[in-house]
Amino acid sequence: MHTTAYNIDTLELKKHKDMRNARKRELQKECKARERALTTDLLSQLDHKVPTTRMSTDKHKGQLPSGRNREQLLADAVDHVRALRRSHSAPSNQALAPAASRNDQPSSCTGEILLDAMLTSHRERMVVVELPSWRIRRMSAGFEGEYRESVFGTTMVGQSLMHFVDTDDADRLREYGRRAQGYTVVMVRVRMEAMWTREGREGMFMVSGDMERVRGPEWGRVNLRHLFGVYMYSTEGSNSAPWKVDGAMKAYGLSNQVGFLGLYMPAFRESDASVSIIEWIRQGAMARLASAQDAVFSFLATRHQAHVMFDPNSSGMLCTQIHVRILLPQMLGGFKSPWMRLMKLPVDGSEIKEARGVNSMVRLVGHWTGQEEEFKFTAFFCGVEDNICFHTRTWTFTSDAIRHQGQVFKTAVEEPYRYSYLMRRQEEADVTLVGLLGEDDEE
């Protein structure tokens, strides 16, 4: 009897599940049908309003009344907006209305219709942003596709482009935002052409070039072994230091982060030798009536070595392994404490658990630039609840150095704290540590 009751319950549960799945499929079909109808209506209105300059040579591919296919229509729309911009039209919805058509088509097209239709483009990368913050309000399907598979795939609206470009390029966006005039922002790797701006508070831009990547390639095919090695902070070529960056974060109201000392101290405490050295530094500072904390900060930042390795795990995801140790100056015998592992984590946007703040988290993303000798990873500091990025730091690895750089700012227009510090390669990778790679993939 119990078996019969169990079978009946199981059948009822399966029936209920099948009905729920069927209803879900129906809702998905209805949603897609509404989306297709809306897109068709927008394209039809746009086709009726935008002057025709391109004609399909294949009648079977010309799906619109004008004889154009969708890609040709959107390309004509882009050209039309550029022409309006060149004619110094006012940046408003009315200003987006086309002039008299060369094909005797009606001469009015609201800005919202034009905008909605253009943003359906999968080929063109267009983005509508608030100025001067550069926060994304809307984007084309082509722009959205750049980030769909990243950890920011569902949260790009609300993100500031200031955190998704090279560090040096952030200054160019900041300057444009302050002036809110001009047509094009030319950066190191990206060109952003203004299609229109509205009263200095909003703008639409066509993006060309490479934005800062937030997802990596197939890491199993990338050989980064030449970047393995021992690196150490160099005062030459540096305008800042880790503890100074922590101070800047606090000064700009971004102080709820785990700082340099909070991240490194757990690793150093694993070694009795390191603990003894740190205590010796602290006691010496107190004897001189100096700040013990500043003395420890300065000593650890300038006298620690970092051993860096990269290794794809069993899932093919690239992981970085960093070990640290203290190196005393030669005048003190050149003693080296044992290597202690600071962290091992994938560079796929996963959160760095050790760096979680009160209301924030840090995501690490690797970028292979396509050059054999260079590799980068970027730390995105984001809110825990909304995943909105408010600070980024980038490390660029070459065979002889690691360059760590970034900018600290709370608002896009304020003058930032710019920092850059260098860690030079000191030694080849430790063969013992390299030999341990892959042993704990299951962790």
C-alpha positions as a Markdown table, in Angstrom:
| # | Residue | x | y | z |
|---|---|---|---|---|
| 1 | Met | 0.0 | 0.0 | 0.0 |
| 2 | His | 2.8 | 2.4 | 0.8 |
| 3 | Thr | 4.4 | 1.6 | -2.6 |
| 4 | Thr | 1.1 | 2.3 | -4.4 |
| 5 | Ala | 0.7 | 5.6 | -2.6 |
| 6 | Tyr | 4.3 | 6.5 | -3.4 |
| 7 | Asn | 3.8 | 5.8 | -7.1 |
| 8 | Ile | 0.6 | 7.9 | -7.2 |
| 9 | Asp | 2.3 | 10.8 | -5.5 |
| 10 | Thr | 5.2 | 10.5 | -7.9 |
| 11 | Leu | 2.9 | 10.5 | -10.9 |
| 12 | Glu | 1.0 | 13.5 | -9.6 |
| 13 | Leu | 4.3 | 15.3 | -9.0 |
| 14 | Lys | 5.5 | 14.5 | -12.5 |
| 15 | Lys | 2.1 | 15.6 | -14.0 |
| 16 | His | 2.3 | 18.9 | -12.1 |
| 17 | Lys | 5.9 | 19.4 | -13.2 |
| 18 | Asp | 5.0 | 18.7 | -16.9 |
| 19 | Met | 2.1 | 21.2 | -16.7 |
| 20 | Arg | 4.4 | 23.8 | -15.2 |
| 21 | Asn | 7.0 | 23.3 | -17.9 |
| 22 | Ala | 4.4 | 23.4 | -20.6 |
| 23 | Arg | 3.1 | 26.7 | -19.2 |
| 24 | Lys | 6.6 | 28.1 | -19.0 |
| 25 | Arg | 7.2 | 27.2 | -22.7 |
| 26 | Glu | 3.9 | 28.9 | -23.6 |
| 27 | Leu | 4.9 | 32.1 | -21.7 |
| 28 | Gln | 8.3 | 32.0 | -23.4 |
| 29 | Lys | 6.7 | 31.7 | -26.8 |
| 30 | Glu | 4.3 | 34.6 | -26.0 |
| 31 | Cys | 7.2 | 36.8 | -24.9 |
| 32 | Lys | 9.3 | 36.1 | -28.0 |
| 33 | Ala | 6.2 | 36.7 | -30.2 |
| 34 | Arg | 5.7 | 40.1 | -28.5 |
| 35 | Glu | 9.4 | 41.0 | -28.9 |
| 36 | Arg | 9.3 | 40.0 | -32.6 |
| 37 | Ala | 6.1 | 42.1 | -33.1 |
| 38 | Leu | 7.7 | 45.1 | -31.4 |
| 39 | Thr | 10.9 | 44.8 | -33.4 |
| 40 | Thr | 9.0 | 44.4 | -36.7 |
| 41 | Asp | 6.9 | 47.5 | -35.9 |
| 42 | Leu | 9.9 | 49.6 | -35.0 |
| 43 | Leu | 11.8 | 48.5 | -38.1 |
| 44 | Ser | 8.7 | 49.2 | -40.3 |
| 45 | Gln | 8.5 | 52.7 | -38.9 |
| 46 | Leu | 12.2 | 53.2 | -39.3 |
| 47 | Asp | 12.1 | 51.9 | -42.9 |
| 48 | His | 9.4 | 54.4 | -43.7 |
| 49 | Lys | 11.3 | 57.3 | -42.3 |
| 50 | Val | 15.0 | 56.9 | -43.0 |
| 51 | Pro | 16.3 | 57.9 | -46.5 |
| 52 | Thr | 17.4 | 54.9 | -48.6 |
| 53 | Thr | 21.0 | 54.8 | -49.8 |
| 54 | Arg | 21.5 | 51.1 | -49.9 |
| 55 | Met | 19.5 | 48.6 | -51.9 |
| 56 | Ser | 19.6 | 44.8 | -51.6 |
| 57 | Thr | 20.8 | 43.1 | -54.8 |
| 58 | Asp | 19.0 | 39.9 | -53.8 |
| 59 | Lys | 15.2 | 40.4 | -53.8 |
| 60 | His | 14.8 | 37.4 | -51.5 |
| 61 | Lys | 16.9 | 39.1 | -48.9 |
| 62 | Gly | 15.2 | 42.5 | -49.1 |
| 63 | Gln | 12.6 | 41.9 | -46.4 |
| 64 | Leu | 11.4 | 45.5 | -46.0 |
| 65 | Pro | 9.1 | 47.6 | -48.2 |
| 66 | Ser | 12.0 | 49.9 | -49.2 |
| 67 | Gly | 13.9 | 46.9 | -50.7 |
| 68 | Arg | 16.5 | 47.0 | -47.9 |
| 69 | Asn | 17.3 | 44.2 | -45.5 |
| 70 | Arg | 17.6 | 44.9 | -41.8 |
| 71 | Glu | 21.4 | 45.4 | -41.8 |
| 72 | Gln | 21.2 | 47.9 | -44.6 |
| 73 | Leu | 18.4 | 49.8 | -42.9 |
| 74 | Leu | 20.4 | 50.1 | -39.7 |
| 75 | Ala | 23.5 | 51.2 | -41.6 |
| 76 | Asp | 21.4 | 53.9 | -43.3 |
| 77 | Ala | 20.1 | 55.0 | -39.9 |
| 78 | Val | 23.6 | 55.3 | -38.6 |
| 79 | Asp | 24.7 | 57.3 | -41.6 |
| 80 | His | 21.6 | 59.5 | -41.3 |
| 81 | Val | 22.3 | 60.4 | -37.6 |
| 82 | Arg | 25.9 | 61.2 | -38.5 |
| 83 | Ala | 24.7 | 63.5 | -41.3 |
| 84 | Leu | 22.4 | 65.2 | -38.8 |
| 85 | Arg | 25.3 | 65.7 | -36.4 |
| 86 | Arg | 27.5 | 67.2 | -39.1 |
| 87 | Ser | 24.7 | 69.7 | -39.9 |
| 88 | His | 24.8 | 70.8 | -36.3 |
| 89 | Ser | 21.3 | 69.8 | -35.5 |
| 90 | Ala | 20.0 | 70.5 | -31.9 |
| 91 | Pro | 20.5 | 67.5 | -29.6 |
| 92 | Ser | 16.9 | 66.7 | -28.8 |
| 93 | Asn | 14.2 | 64.3 | -30.0 |
| 94 | Gln | 13.0 | 66.8 | -32.6 |
| 95 | Ala | 16.6 | 67.2 | -33.8 |
| 96 | Leu | 16.7 | 63.5 | -34.6 |
| 97 | Ala | 13.9 | 64.0 | -37.1 |
| 98 | Pro | 15.4 | 63.6 | -40.6 |
| 99 | Ala | 15.4 | 66.3 | -43.2 |
| 100 | Ala | 13.3 | 66.0 | -46.4 |
| 101 | Ser | 13.8 | 62.5 | -47.8 |
| 102 | Arg | 15.6 | 62.0 | -51.1 |
| 103 | Asn | 12.9 | 59.4 | -51.9 |
| 104 | Asp | 9.9 | 61.5 | -51.0 |
| 105 | Gln | 9.4 | 59.7 | -47.8 |
| 106 | Pro | 7.7 | 61.4 | -44.9 |
| 107 | Ser | 10.0 | 63.8 | -43.1 |
| 108 | Ser | 9.3 | 63.2 | -39.5 |
| 109 | Cys | 10.7 | 60.5 | -37.3 |
| 110 | Thr | 10.7 | 60.8 | -33.5 |
| 111 | Gly | 14.0 | 60.3 | -31.7 |
| 112 | Glu | 12.8 | 57.5 | -29.6 |
| 113 | Ile | 11.6 | 55.4 | -32.6 |
| 114 | Leu | 15.0 | 55.9 | -34.3 |
| 115 | Leu | 16.9 | 55.1 | -31.1 |
| 116 | Asp | 14.9 | 52.0 | -30.3 |
| 117 | Ala | 15.4 | 50.6 | -33.8 |
| 118 | Met | 19.1 | 51.4 | -33.9 |
| 119 | Leu | 19.7 | 49.6 | -30.6 |
| 120 | Thr | 18.4 | 46.4 | -32.1 |
| 121 | Ser | 21.6 | 46.2 | -34.2 |
| 122 | His | 23.8 | 43.2 | -33.5 |
| 123 | Arg | 26.6 | 44.6 | -35.7 |
| 124 | Glu | 27.0 | 48.1 | -34.5 |
| 125 | Arg | 28.2 | 48.8 | -30.9 |
| 126 | Met | 26.2 | 51.7 | -29.6 |
| 127 | Val | 25.7 | 52.9 | -26.0 |
| 128 | Val | 23.6 | 55.6 | -24.4 |
| 129 | Val | 25.2 | 57.0 | -21.3 |
| 130 | Glu | 24.6 | 59.6 | -18.6 |
| 131 | Leu | 27.1 | 62.4 | -18.6 |
| 132 | Pro | 29.5 | 63.2 | -17.0 |
| 133 | Ser | 29.3 | 59.9 | -15.0 |
| 134 | Trp | 29.4 | 57.7 | -18.2 |
| 135 | Arg | 26.9 | 55.4 | -16.6 |
| 136 | Ile | 25.2 | 53.1 | -19.1 |
| 137 | Arg | 21.5 | 53.7 | -19.6 |
| 138 | Arg | 20.9 | 51.7 | -22.8 |
| 139 | Met | 23.0 | 49.8 | -25.3 |
| 140 | Ser | 22.7 | 48.0 | -28.6 |
| 141 | Ala | 22.6 | 44.3 | -29.0 |
| 142 | Gly | 26.1 | 44.4 | -30.4 |
| 143 | Phe | 27.5 | 46.2 | -27.4 |
| 144 | Glu | 25.6 | 44.0 | -25.0 |
| 145 | Gly | 27.1 | 40.9 | -26.7 |
| 146 | Glu | 30.6 | 42.0 | -25.6 |
| 147 | Tyr | 29.7 | 41.3 | -22.0 |
| 148 | Arg | 26.9 | 38.8 | -22.1 |
| 149 | Glu | 29.0 | 35.9 | -21.1 |
| 150 | Ser | 31.0 | 37.8 | -18.4 |
| 151 | Val | 30.2 | 38.3 | -14.7 |
| 152 | Phe | 28.7 | 41.6 | -15.7 |
| 153 | Gly | 26.3 | 40.1 | -18.3 |
| 154 | Thr | 23.1 | 41.0 | -16.5 |
| 155 | Thr | 24.3 | 44.2 | -14.8 |
| 156 | Met | 25.9 | 46.4 | -17.5 |
| 157 | Val | 23.1 | 48.9 | -17.2 |
| 158 | Gly | 24.2 | 51.2 | -14.4 |
| 159 | Gln | 27.9 | 50.5 | -14.8 |
| 160 | Ser | 30.3 | 53.4 | -15.6 |
| 161 | Leu | 32.4 | 53.0 | -18.7 |
| 162 | Met | 35.2 | 54.8 | -16.7 |
| 163 | His | 35.9 | 51.3 | -15.1 |
| 164 | Phe | 35.9 | 49.4 | -18.4 |
| 165 | Val | 38.6 | 51.2 | -20.3 |
| 166 | Asp | 42.4 | 51.3 | -19.9 |
| 167 | Thr | 43.5 | 53.4 | -16.9 |
| 168 | Asp | 45.0 | 56.2 | -19.1 |
| 169 | Asp | 41.8 | 56.3 | -21.2 |
| 170 | Ala | 39.7 | 57.1 | -18.1 |
| 171 | Asp | 41.3 | 60.6 | -18.2 |
| 172 | Arg | 40.0 | 61.2 | -21.7 |
| 173 | Leu | 36.4 | 60.2 | -20.7 |
| 174 | Arg | 36.7 | 62.4 | -17.7 |
| 175 | Glu | 37.7 | 65.4 | -19.8 |
| 176 | Tyr | 34.9 | 64.8 | -22.2 |
| 177 | Gly | 32.4 | 64.5 | -19.4 |
| 178 | Arg | 33.6 | 67.8 | -17.9 |
| 179 | Arg | 33.2 | 69.7 | -21.2 |
| 180 | Ala | 30.3 | 67.6 | -22.6 |
| 181 | Gln | 31.2 | 68.9 | -26.0 |
| 182 | Gly | 33.0 | 67.6 | -29.1 |
| 183 | Tyr | 32.1 | 64.7 | -31.2 |
| 184 | Thr | 34.7 | 62.0 | -30.7 |
| 185 | Val | 36.7 | 60.6 | -27.8 |
| 186 | Val | 39.9 | 59.0 | -29.2 |
| 187 | Met | 41.6 | 56.6 | -26.7 |
| 188 | Val | 44.5 | 54.2 | -26.8 |
| 189 | Arg | 42.4 | 51.2 | -27.9 |
| 190 | Val | 38.9 | 52.6 | -28.3 |
| 191 | Arg | 37.3 | 55.3 | -30.4 |
| 192 | Met | 33.9 | 56.7 | -29.2 |
| 193 | Glu | 32.1 | 58.8 | -31.8 |
| 194 | Ala | 29.3 | 61.0 | -30.4 |
| 195 | Met | 26.1 | 60.5 | -32.4 |
| 196 | Trp | 24.2 | 63.0 | -30.3 |
| 197 | Thr | 24.3 | 64.6 | -26.9 |
| 198 | Arg | 21.5 | 66.1 | -25.0 |
| 199 | Glu | 22.2 | 69.2 | -22.9 |
| 200 | Gly | 25.4 | 67.8 | -21.6 |
| 201 | Arg | 23.6 | 65.2 | -19.5 |
| 202 | Glu | 23.2 | 62.3 | -21.9 |
| 203 | Gly | 24.9 | 61.1 | -25.0 |
| 204 | Met | 24.8 | 58.2 | -27.6 |
| 205 | Phe | 28.1 | 56.9 | -28.8 |
| 206 | Met | 29.3 | 54.6 | -31.6 |
| 207 | Val | 32.1 | 52.4 | -30.2 |
| 208 | Ser | 35.0 | 51.1 | -32.3 |
| 209 | Gly | 38.1 | 49.3 | -31.1 |
| 210 | Asp | 38.6 | 47.0 | -28.1 |
| 211 | Met | 37.0 | 47.7 | -24.8 |
| 212 | Glu | 38.7 | 46.3 | -21.7 |
| 213 | Arg | 37.9 | 42.6 | -21.8 |
| 214 | Val | 36.0 | 41.0 | -18.9 |
| 215 | Arg | 36.3 | 37.4 | -20.1 |
| 216 | Gly | 39.3 | 35.5 | -21.3 |
| 217 | Pro | 40.2 | 33.2 | -24.2 |
| 218 | Glu | 40.7 | 29.5 | -24.1 |
| 219 | Trp | 43.5 | 29.5 | -21.5 |
| 220 | Gly | 44.6 | 26.0 | -22.2 |
| 221 | Arg | 46.0 | 27.3 | -25.5 |
| 222 | Val | 47.9 | 30.2 | -23.9 |
| 223 | Asn | 51.5 | 29.6 | -22.7 |
| 224 | Leu | 52.3 | 31.9 | -19.8 |
| 225 | Arg | 55.2 | 29.9 | -18.4 |
| 226 | His | 57.7 | 32.7 | -19.3 |
| 227 | Leu | 55.9 | 34.9 | -16.8 |
| 228 | Phe | 56.6 | 32.6 | -13.8 |
| 229 | Gly | 59.1 | 34.2 | -11.5 |
| 230 | Val | 59.9 | 36.0 | -8.3 |
| 231 | Tyr | 59.0 | 39.8 | -8.2 |
| 232 | Met | 59.8 | 42.6 | -5.8 |
| 233 | Tyr | 58.7 | 46.2 | -5.3 |
| 234 | Ser | 60.9 | 48.8 | -7.0 |
| 235 | Thr | 61.0 | 52.4 | -5.9 |
| 236 | Glu | 62.3 | 53.3 | -9.3 |
| 237 | Gly | 59.5 | 53.6 | -11.8 |
| 238 | Ser | 56.9 | 53.8 | -9.0 |
| 239 | Asn | 54.9 | 56.9 | -7.9 |
| 240 | Ser | 53.0 | 55.1 | -5.1 |
| 241 | Ala | 53.0 | 52.0 | -2.9 |
| 242 | Pro | 50.3 | 49.6 | -1.7 |
| 243 | Trp | 49.6 | 51.2 | 1.6 |
| 244 | Lys | 49.4 | 54.6 | 0.0 |
| 245 | Val | 46.7 | 53.3 | -2.3 |
| 246 | Asp | 44.8 | 52.0 | 0.8 |
| 247 | Gly | 45.1 | 55.5 | 2.2 |
| 248 | Ala | 43.7 | 57.0 | -1.0 |
| 249 | Met | 40.7 | 54.6 | -0.9 |
| 250 | Lys | 39.9 | 55.8 | 2.6 |
| 251 | Ala | 40.4 | 59.5 | 1.7 |
| 252 | Tyr | 37.9 | 59.1 | -1.2 |
| 253 | Gly | 35.3 | 57.5 | 1.0 |
| 254 | Leu | 36.0 | 53.9 | -0.2 |
| 255 | Ser | 37.5 | 52.7 | 3.0 |
| 256 | Asn | 35.5 | 49.5 | 3.6 |
| 257 | Gln | 38.0 | 47.4 | 1.7 |
| 258 | Val | 40.5 | 44.8 | 2.9 |
| 259 | Gly | 43.8 | 46.7 | 2.5 |
| 260 | Phe | 47.3 | 45.5 | 1.7 |
| 261 | Leu | 48.2 | 44.6 | 5.3 |
| 262 | Gly | 44.9 | 42.8 | 5.9 |
| 263 | Leu | 45.4 | 40.7 | 2.8 |
| 264 | Tyr | 49.0 | 39.8 | 3.4 |
| 265 | Met | 49.2 | 39.4 | 7.2 |
| 266 | Pro | 47.4 | 36.0 | 7.3 |
| 267 | Ala | 50.0 | 34.5 | 5.0 |
| 268 | Phe | 52.9 | 36.0 | 6.9 |
| 269 | Arg | 51.5 | 34.7 | 10.2 |
| 270 | Glu | 51.8 | 31.2 | 8.9 |
| 271 | Ser | 55.6 | 31.4 | 9.2 |
| 272 | Asp | 57.3 | 31.8 | 12.6 |
| 273 | Ala | 60.3 | 33.5 | 10.9 |
| 274 | Ser | 58.0 | 36.1 | 9.3 |
| 275 | Val | 56.2 | 36.8 | 12.6 |
| 276 | Ser | 59.5 | 37.3 | 14.4 |
| 277 | Ile | 60.8 | 39.7 | 11.7 |
| 278 | Ile | 57.5 | 41.7 | 11.8 |
| 279 | Glu | 57.7 | 41.9 | 15.6 |
| 280 | Trp | 61.3 | 43.1 | 15.5 |
| 281 | Ile | 60.3 | 45.9 | 13.1 |
| 282 | Arg | 57.4 | 46.9 | 15.3 |
| 283 | Gln | 59.5 | 47.0 | 18.5 |
| 284 | Gly | 62.2 | 49.0 | 16.7 |
| 285 | Ala | 59.6 | 51.6 | 15.6 |
| 286 | Met | 58.2 | 51.9 | 19.1 |
| 287 | Ala | 61.7 | 52.4 | 20.5 |
| 288 | Arg | 62.1 | 55.3 | 18.1 |
| 289 | Leu | 58.7 | 56.7 | 19.0 |
| 290 | Ala | 57.6 | 56.2 | 15.4 |
| 291 | Ser | 54.4 | 54.7 | 14.1 |
| 292 | Ala | 54.6 | 50.9 | 14.4 |
| 293 | Gln | 51.9 | 50.5 | 11.8 |
| 294 | Asp | 53.6 | 52.7 | 9.3 |
| 295 | Ala | 56.9 | 51.0 | 9.9 |
| 296 | Val | 55.4 | 47.5 | 9.3 |
| 297 | Phe | 53.5 | 48.7 | 6.2 |
| 298 | Ser | 56.6 | 50.2 | 4.6 |
| 299 | Phe | 58.8 | 47.3 | 5.5 |
| 300 | Leu | 56.4 | 44.6 | 4.2 |
| 301 | Ala | 55.6 | 46.5 | 1.0 |
| 302 | Thr | 59.2 | 47.1 | 0.1 |
| 303 | Arg | 60.9 | 43.9 | 1.5 |
| 304 | His | 58.5 | 41.2 | 0.4 |
| 305 | Gln | 58.9 | 39.0 | -2.6 |
| 306 | Ala | 56.0 | 37.6 | -4.6 |
| 307 | His | 56.3 | 34.3 | -6.5 |
| 308 | Val | 53.8 | 34.3 | -9.3 |
| 309 | Met | 52.6 | 31.3 | -11.4 |
| 310 | Phe | 49.6 | 30.7 | -13.7 |
| 311 | Asp | 48.0 | 27.3 | -14.3 |
| 312 | Pro | 44.8 | 26.1 | -15.9 |
| 313 | Asn | 42.9 | 23.9 | -13.5 |
| 314 | Ser | 41.1 | 20.7 | -14.3 |
| 315 | Ser | 38.2 | 22.6 | -15.8 |
| 316 | Gly | 40.5 | 24.6 | -18.2 |
| 317 | Met | 40.1 | 27.8 | -16.2 |
| 318 | Leu | 43.3 | 29.8 | -15.6 |
| 319 | Cys | 44.3 | 30.2 | -12.0 |
| 320 | Thr | 46.9 | 32.4 | -10.5 |
| 321 | Gln | 49.0 | 31.2 | -7.6 |
| 322 | Ile | 50.9 | 33.8 | -5.5 |
| 323 | His | 53.3 | 32.9 | -2.7 |
| 324 | Val | 55.0 | 35.5 | -0.5 |
| 325 | Arg | 58.1 | 35.7 | 1.7 |
| 326 | Ile | 60.2 | 38.4 | 3.4 |
| 327 | Leu | 63.7 | 39.2 | 2.2 |
| 328 | Leu | 66.0 | 41.0 | 4.6 |
| 329 | Pro | 68.6 | 43.4 | 3.1 |
| 330 | Gln | 72.1 | 42.2 | 2.6 |
| 331 | Met | 73.3 | 44.3 | 5.5 |
| 332 | Leu | 71.1 | 42.1 | 7.7 |
| 333 | Gly | 72.3 | 38.9 | 6.2 |
| 334 | Gly | 69.9 | 38.6 | 3.2 |
| 335 | Phe | 67.7 | 36.2 | 5.1 |
| 336 | Lys | 64.6 | 34.8 | 3.3 |
| 337 | Ser | 61.6 | 33.5 | 5.1 |
| 338 | Pro | 59.8 | 30.4 | 3.8 |
| 339 | Trp | 57.4 | 30.7 | 0.9 |
| 340 | Met | 53.8 | 31.0 | 2.2 |
| 341 | Arg | 50.8 | 30.8 | -0.2 |
| 342 | Leu | 48.9 | 34.1 | -0.4 |
| 343 | Met | 46.2 | 33.0 | -2.7 |
| 344 | Lys | 45.1 | 30.7 | -5.4 |
| 345 | Leu | 42.1 | 31.7 | -7.5 |
| 346 | Pro | 40.7 | 31.6 | -11.0 |
| 347 | Val | 40.9 | 34.8 | -13.1 |
| 348 | Asp | 37.4 | 34.3 | -14.5 |
| 349 | Gly | 35.7 | 37.0 | -12.5 |
| 350 | Ser | 35.2 | 34.9 | -9.4 |
| 351 | Glu | 35.1 | 36.8 | -6.1 |
| 352 | Ile | 38.3 | 37.0 | -4.1 |
| 353 | Lys | 37.0 | 35.8 | -0.7 |
| 354 | Glu | 40.0 | 37.1 | 1.2 |
| 355 | Ala | 39.3 | 40.6 | -0.1 |
| 356 | Arg | 35.6 | 40.9 | 0.7 |
| 357 | Gly | 34.7 | 44.2 | 2.5 |
| 358 | Val | 31.7 | 45.2 | 4.5 |
| 359 | Asn | 29.5 | 45.9 | 1.5 |
| 360 | Ser | 31.9 | 45.1 | -1.4 |
| 361 | Met | 33.6 | 42.3 | -3.2 |
| 362 | Val | 36.5 | 42.0 | -5.6 |
| 363 | Arg | 36.4 | 40.1 | -8.9 |
| 364 | Leu | 39.6 | 39.2 | -10.7 |
| 365 | Val | 39.5 | 38.9 | -14.5 |
| 366 | Gly | 42.3 | 37.8 | -16.8 |
| 367 | His | 43.0 | 39.3 | -20.2 |
| 368 | Trp | 45.4 | 38.0 | -22.7 |
| 369 | Thr | 46.2 | 40.9 | -25.0 |
| 370 | Gly | 47.2 | 38.7 | -27.9 |
| 371 | Gln | 50.9 | 39.5 | -27.5 |
| 372 | Glu | 52.9 | 36.5 | -26.4 |
| 373 | Glu | 55.0 | 38.5 | -24.0 |
| 374 | Glu | 52.2 | 40.3 | -22.1 |
| 375 | Phe | 49.3 | 39.3 | -19.9 |
| 376 | Lys | 47.0 | 41.4 | -17.7 |
| 377 | Phe | 44.5 | 40.9 | -15.0 |
| 378 | Thr | 42.1 | 43.4 | -13.5 |
| 379 | Ala | 40.5 | 43.5 | -10.1 |
| 380 | Phe | 36.9 | 44.9 | -10.3 |
| 381 | Phe | 35.7 | 46.3 | -6.9 |
| 382 | Cys | 31.9 | 45.9 | -6.9 |
| 383 | Gly | 29.0 | 46.3 | -4.6 |
| 384 | Val | 27.8 | 43.1 | -3.1 |
| 385 | Glu | 24.1 | 43.7 | -3.7 |
| 386 | Asp | 24.1 | 45.3 | -7.2 |
| 387 | Asn | 27.5 | 44.1 | -8.7 |
| 388 | Ile | 28.1 | 47.7 | -9.8 |
| 389 | Cys | 31.8 | 48.4 | -10.2 |
| 390 | Phe | 33.3 | 51.5 | -8.3 |
| 391 | His | 37.0 | 50.9 | -8.7 |
| 392 | Thr | 39.4 | 48.9 | -10.8 |
| 393 | Arg | 43.1 | 48.0 | -10.6 |
| 394 | Thr | 45.1 | 46.4 | -13.4 |
| 395 | Trp | 48.3 | 44.3 | -13.3 |
| 396 | Thr | 50.3 | 44.0 | -16.5 |
| 397 | Phe | 52.7 | 41.2 | -16.6 |
| 398 | Thr | 55.8 | 41.0 | -18.9 |
| 399 | Ser | 58.8 | 38.8 | -18.7 |
| 400 | Asp | 60.8 | 41.3 | -16.6 |
| 401 | Ala | 58.2 | 43.2 | -14.5 |
| 402 | Ile | 54.7 | 43.6 | -13.2 |
| 403 | Arg | 53.1 | 47.1 | -13.5 |
| 404 | His | 50.2 | 47.8 | -11.1 |
| 405 | Gln | 48.2 | 50.9 | -11.9 |
| 406 | Gly | 44.8 | 52.5 | -11.4 |
| 407 | Gln | 42.9 | 55.6 | -10.4 |
| 408 | Val | 41.0 | 56.2 | -7.1 |
| 409 | Phe | 37.9 | 58.4 | -7.5 |
| 410 | Lys | 34.3 | 58.5 | -6.2 |
| 411 | Thr | 32.8 | 60.7 | -8.9 |
| 412 | Ala | 33.8 | 60.7 | -12.6 |
| 413 | Val | 34.6 | 64.5 | -12.7 |
| 414 | Glu | 36.7 | 64.8 | -9.6 |
| 415 | Glu | 40.5 | 64.8 | -9.8 |
| 416 | Pro | 41.6 | 61.2 | -9.1 |
| 417 | Tyr | 44.5 | 59.8 | -7.2 |
| 418 | Arg | 46.6 | 58.2 | -9.9 |
| 419 | Tyr | 49.0 | 55.5 | -8.9 |
| 420 | Ser | 51.4 | 53.2 | -10.6 |
| 421 | Tyr | 54.0 | 51.0 | -9.0 |
| 422 | Leu | 56.4 | 48.5 | -10.4 |
| 423 | Met | 57.5 | 45.0 | -9.2 |
| 424 | Arg | 60.7 | 43.9 | -11.0 |
| 425 | Arg | 61.6 | 40.3 | -11.7 |
| 426 | Gln | 64.3 | 39.2 | -9.3 |
| 427 | Glu | 64.7 | 35.4 | -9.8 |
| 428 | Glu | 63.4 | 32.5 | -11.9 |
| 429 | Ala | 60.5 | 30.6 | -10.6 |
| 430 | Asp | 61.1 | 28.3 | -7.6 |
| 431 | Val | 61.3 | 24.7 | -9.0 |
| 432 | Thr | 59.7 | 23.3 | -5.9 |
| 433 | Leu | 56.7 | 25.5 | -6.2 |
| 434 | Val | 56.4 | 24.9 | -9.9 |
| 435 | Gly | 56.5 | 21.2 | -9.2 |
| 436 | Leu | 53.4 | 21.5 | -6.9 |
| 437 | Leu | 51.2 | 22.9 | -9.7 |
| 438 | Gly | 48.1 | 21.0 | -10.3 |
| 439 | Glu | 48.3 | 18.9 | -7.1 |
| 440 | Asp | 45.4 | 20.6 | -5.4 |
| 441 | Asp | 43.0 | 21.3 | -8.3 |
| 442 | Glu | 40.2 | 19.7 | -6.3 |
| 443 | Glu | 40.4 | 22.3 | -3.5 |
